[in-house]
Structures are given as structure tokens and as C-alpha cells.
Amino acid sequence: MRIMKFSNIAALAAVLVSAASCSLFAIDNYDGPKETICGRVVDVNTGEPVLTEQNSNGIRVRLTELSYGEGVQHNPDFYCKDDGTYRNTKIFEGNYNVRIDGPFIPLYREDKDGNLIDDCTVTTDIKGVCTVNFNVQPFLKVEFVDEPTVRDGKINAKIKVTRATTVEEFKDAVVPMGGYQDYFTNVTDVRLFVSYSSTVNSANKHEPWCNVINYSGNSFESNFGKPVPISSNGTLISGSKVYVRAAARINYDTPAGTGTRRYNFSEVKEVFVP
């Protein structure tokens, strides 16, 4: 009798294990994400691309699917390419709010009490290929004056930094958000990034050839629009090709309160070291 009871229990356990195994290895019949969103981020005044870096210090793209109602969490963030374009081909079909944050006047602004001041984000249906372009007001424009040169294994360059958005325009947008400080518009540093990789950006700042000029207070003010000489550190390998970029940033974090102060960049230059 005991043997019979044990056999029944064992049989029941086998059925339960079999059922659990089937559920564990059930086929997922849902299609994977296959819709695409892409676009460009350009200076609203010049139509030029906003040059950036493709990492967490660059232009952040944030999608929030609204198809499920209010209180939903945003999708994982992704980032624009160096040339200010972006593309994500793994999006589920749906209705989304598209927001970008970078070294430009915030597109979404609230006052200190949470009241909406301005919302230049985009809400759209994503199905197939969806193109969403943004016109923004960059903080700075950074460019090389003439081509960088090489002497004794060092890159020598002259960098020009100008305001792409005036102090008055910046204040008009940011003061209503509360907590405004005059130092927000100060340039804190100008950098020369040098790397053997073509994706040269702030991730390379600890490489031995990169250099930085730091500025306290508003001491950079008199340098706007003028060539700022800067040279690489160390000695580059003769016969090599390197990639060079210049960058500068102001003392303002985007989104406000995150502590992330993003650079405006120059275009990338290829330099041969003789």
C-alpha cells in the first residue's frame, strides 16, 4: 500500500515538473522591435549640425511611449552621433514623446513650482521609419582657425569659440526656471582632444596627448571670437595618423540639476605626424 502511494506521488510530481518545463521553454510569439526613429539636431539660426560626442556626455535622446497612458517610464536612452544625427532601428511601434538634451537651451522647461514654461519636445507615432529633426540654440560654436600643424611630435592648433546663443537669449530662457546664476554662461574650459581613434571625444581626456585650458570666473570673456593657441601634450609617434577635436563648455548642466556639463565640439581633423 505504501509503495502504491509513493508511486502515485512520484507520478504527480513528474506531471508538475513536465508542465513547469513546458512553460519555461514556451516559444515567445511576440515580434521584436523593428521600427526606426532617426533625425538631425541643427542650430536654429545657421542650419548647421550641432557637433557632439556619442556617449553619455553627448546629446541624449529619450523616448517615452505614451501608448499605455500616463505614468509610464521612458525607454533606455541613446545618444546622437558626433555629427549631430541619430538613428535607432529597434523601437516598438507606438506613440512616443521624443526629447533631447544637450549643450543647448533646454527644449523642455518648467519653473521651480513645476509649471510648464515651454515644451519643444515632439510627440509622434513611430511606425516604419519616423524622422524627427530638432532645431536648437547651442551654447557655443567651436572651430579650428586654420588647420592644426605638427612640430616635434606635438599638435599645434588655434581654437575659436563664439557664443551661438547670446547671454540675453540664455537668460530669457533659463531665468524663469528659477535658481539662475550669472556664472552659468561662463566658459569653464577649452580642450584639445587627440587620439589614434577616429571617435575622439571627452572619453579620451585622460590620454597623454590631450590638453585643457581651464578658466575661472568669467576670465574667458575677452577670448570670445579670438584664436586661442593650444598644443597637445607628450610626443606623438612619427609616421602615425591621429584625430583631433576641439571642445568648450559653459558652467551650466543639462538637464538642469544633473551635474552633466556638456561640450560643444568642433569637427574632427585628421593629422599626419611626420
N, C-alpha and C positions, 0 to 999 in steps of 0.2 A: 504494500500500500504506500509506504514511504517512497519507494522507487518510482511508483506511478505519479505521485505528487511532484516529485523532483523533476520528472520528465516533462510534466505539464508546464512547470515554471520555466524550465530551460527553453521550451518551445516558444512560450510567450516572450521571453527575453530576446530570442532570436528574431521574432517578428518586429519588436520595437527597434532593435538595432538596425534591421533592414530598412524600416521606414525612415529612421533618422538618417541613414546613409543616403537614401534616395533624395531627401530634402537638402542634404549637404551638397550633393553633386548635381542638383537640378540645373537645367540649362537656363541661362539668362536670355530671355527673348527680347529684351529692350535694345533698341538700336543705340549705338554710341553717338556722342555729339559729333556733328558733321557740318554745322552751319559756320559761316565765316563772317567776321567783322574786321574791317580794315579802314584806314584813313590817314590823314596828314594833319600835323599841327603846324600852323603858319602864323607869322607875325601879321596882325590885322592891318598894320599901317604899310607894310612893304610887300607882303605876299611871300616873303622868304621863309624857308623852313626854320623851325626852332631847333637848333642843333643841341644835342643832348648826349646821354650815355645810356647804354642798355643794361641797366642794373637798378637796384633799389634806390639809387640817388638820382635816377633819371626821371622821365615823365611817366608817372604811374597811371595806368588805365584800370578803372574799376567798373565792373558790370554788376548791377543788381537786378535780378529777374523779378519782375512785378506780376508775373502771371499767377502767382499763388496768393496775392493780396498783400496787405500791409505787414510790417514787422519782419520781413524776410532778411536773411543775411546776404551780403554781397558774395559774388563769385571770387575765386582766388585772383588776386591782382596779377597783371602782367605789365610789361614796360615797352615804351617806344624804342625803336632802333636809334642809332646815332644820328640819322638824318631826319629825325622827327616824324617818321612814318611808323605805323603799327599794323599788325596783322595777326589774328588768332583764328585758326581753322577748326577749332574743337569746341564749338558752342552749341548747346541745345537750342532748338527752335523755341522762341518765346518773345515776350515783351520785356524790354530792359530799359533801365536808366543807365546811361553811359556818362561817366565822369572822368576827367583827367586832372591831375595835379602835377605841377612842375614849377620851373623858375619863371613864373609869370603871375600876373594878377589872378587871384583865385576866381574860378568860374562860379563857385557856389559860396555865397557869403550870408552869414547871419549876424545879428547884433548879439551883445552879451546876454540878452534875455532869450535868445533862441528864435527871435523873429526874423523872417526871411527878408534880406535886403535885395539880393539878386540871384537868379538861378539861370546860368547859361549852360547847364548840362543838357543832354539830349535824351529824350525818351523815344524809343523806336522799336518796331518789330524786327527781330533778326530771323531771317529765313533765306536760305541760299547765301548769296554774297551781299552783305549790307555795308555800305560805305558811309562813314560818319567823319567828316572833317571838322576841325576846330580852328577858329580864328582867335588868337590870344594876344595879350600885351606882355611881351617878355620884359624882364627886369633890365637886362643888359644885352648889348651886342659886342661880341669878342671876335677880333680878326687879327691876322698877321699883317704887319707892314712890310711889304716885300717878302721874298722867300727866305726861310731860315738858311743859314750858312754853317759850314763846319770848319773849325780850325783847331788843330792839336787834339783831335778826338772829342771836341765839345760842340754842341749845337748852340749857335748864337741867333737870337731872334729878337724882334721888336713887336710888341703886342699893343694894339689899340683897343681901348674899352670905351664905349659910349653908352649913354642911357637910352634904351629902347622905349622906356616909359618915363616920362618926366616925374620929378618929385611931386609936383602938384597933382598929376593924374594918380599917382600911387596913393597919396594922402586922401584924395576924394573917394577912392575905393576902399581903403583899409581903415581909416579913422572911424567910420560908422560901425565897424566890427567891435570896437572897444579895445582898450589896452594899448593904444598907439604910443610908440616911442620914436623920437626923432632919429635914433640910431638905426632904425630898420633899413633906411636907404643907403647906409654906409657900405662901401666895398671893403670887405674884410681881408681878402687875399686874391692874388693873381698867381696862376700856376702854369708851369710848363711841364706837360706830361710827355715822357719819352719812353718808348717800348719797342721791342722787337716784334710785338704782336700788333696786328692792324686794328684790334679792338682797344686802342689806347684810351684810357679814361681814368677816373679817380681811383679805381681799384689798383692802378699802377703806382699810386703816390709813394709807396714805400720802396719802389725800385730805385737803385742808386743814382740813376741819371736824372730823375725828376727834380724840379726845383720850385720853390714857392717864395713869394714876397708877401709878407704879412703887413697889414696896415691897421693902426689903432685909431679909434675915433673916426673922424671924417678926414683923415690925413691924405686919403687918395683923391680928394675932391679936385685938386688942381691938376691931376693927371688925366682927367677925362678928355678924350679926343686927341691925346698926345702919345707918341710912341714910348712904350715902357720897355727898356732893354732887359733881357733876361737870358741867362745861359744855363745849359744843362750841367749837372754835377758829374764827377767822375770822368772816366775816359772810355769812349765807345770803341768797339773793336773795328780796326781798319778793314775795309773791304765789305762791311756789312750794310744792310739797309734797315733803317729804323723808321718808326712812325711817330709823328709829333703833333700834339694838340695843345692849344692854349685854353685857359678857362678862368673865369672870375665869378664871384658871387657876392650878394649883399647879405646884410645881417638880419634876414627875415626867413622864417621857416615855413614851408608849405607841405601839407596843410598847416595852418596856424596852430601852434602849441605842440607839434610833434617833435620839434628839435631837429628836423631834417632841413638843412640849408642847401639848396640845390644849385649847381653851377650852370651858367650859360657857357657854351663852348664855341670854339672856332671850328672850322673844317679841319679834316685830317690832312697832314702833309707827309709825303714820303721823302726821306732824305737819305742819300747815299754817303757813307763815311769813307773818304779816300784813304 
